[in-house]
Amino acid sequence: MSTPPAALVLDAVSLAAPHSADKLLLQDISLSIAAGEQVAIIGRSGAGKTMLMQTLAASLAPQQGSLHLFGQQPWRLSAKQRQQLRRQLFLAP
């Protein structure tokens, strides 16, 4: 059985606190998630879970590192193209 290709890849991503670009909440995070794979993100309050989810949804650009969604780097796309890419991530009622 072969492993499906990653739909989402974080490579050495660092995220800063909202009001302080000098204070990194998450540093050097690498993650690969295949299409259909379920992943839980847990941590204490203020640990950066929401910022990580915003980055995974291409709503927040990382300070360092790269994000690939379906083989594309969202921050190299136009806003319209990025929105079209984001539509592939979620099914909202």
C-alpha positions in Angstrom: 0.0 0.0 0.0 1.5 3.3 -1.0 1.3 6.5 1.0 -0.8 9.3 -0.5 1.0 12.5 -1.4 1.0 15.2 1.2 -1.8 17.8 0.7 -0.2 20.1 3.3 3.4 20.6 4.1 5.0 22.9 6.7 8.8 23.2 6.4 10.7 24.8 9.2 7.9 27.3 10.0 8.2 29.9 12.7 5.3 32.1 14.0 5.6 35.3 16.0 3.3 36.6 18.7 0.6 38.9 17.3 2.0 42.1 18.7 5.7 41.2 18.8 7.6 40.0 15.7 10.6 39.4 18.0 8.8 36.8 20.2 8.4 33.5 18.4 5.5 31.4 19.7 6.3 28.5 17.5 9.7 27.8 16.0 11.0 25.4 13.3 7.8 23.5 12.9 7.7 20.8 10.2 4.6 18.8 9.4 3.2 16.8 6.5 -0.5 15.9 6.3 -1.9 13.6 3.6 -5.3 14.2 2.0 -7.9 12.6 4.2 -5.6 12.3 7.2 -7.0 13.5 10.5 -4.7 15.4 12.9 -5.2 16.8 16.4 -3.4 19.9 17.6 -3.3 20.2 21.3 -1.6 22.5 23.8 -2.0 24.9 26.6 -3.7 28.3 26.3 -1.5 30.8 24.5 0.8 28.1 23.0 0.1 29.1 19.4 -2.6 26.6 18.3 -4.8 29.2 16.7 -1.9 30.8 14.9 -0.8 27.4 13.6 -4.3 26.7 12.3 -4.5 30.2 10.6 -1.2 29.4 8.9 -2.4 25.9 7.8 -5.4 27.7 6.3 -3.3 30.2 4.5 -4.7 33.0 6.5 -1.5 34.0 8.3 1.9 34.0 6.6 4.7 32.5 8.6 7.7 34.7 9.7 10.1 31.9 8.5 9.8 28.7 6.6 7.3 27.6 4.0 3.8 26.3 3.6 2.7 24.2 0.6 -0.9 23.4 0.0 -1.5 20.8 -2.8 2.0 21.6 -4.1 1.5 25.4 -4.2 2.9 28.1 -2.0 -0.1 30.3 -1.1 2.0 33.4 -0.4 3.3 33.4 -3.9 -0.2 33.5 -5.4 -2.5 36.4 -5.9 -5.2 37.0 -3.2 -7.8 35.5 -5.6 -5.7 32.4 -6.4 -5.0 32.0 -2.7 -8.8 32.1 -1.9 -9.4 29.5 -4.6 -6.7 27.3 -3.0 -8.2 27.7 0.4 -11.6 26.5 -0.8 -10.0 23.1 -1.3 -9.2 22.8 2.4 -12.6 23.0 4.1 -16.2 22.1 3.7 -18.3 24.5 5.7 -22.0 24.1 6.1 
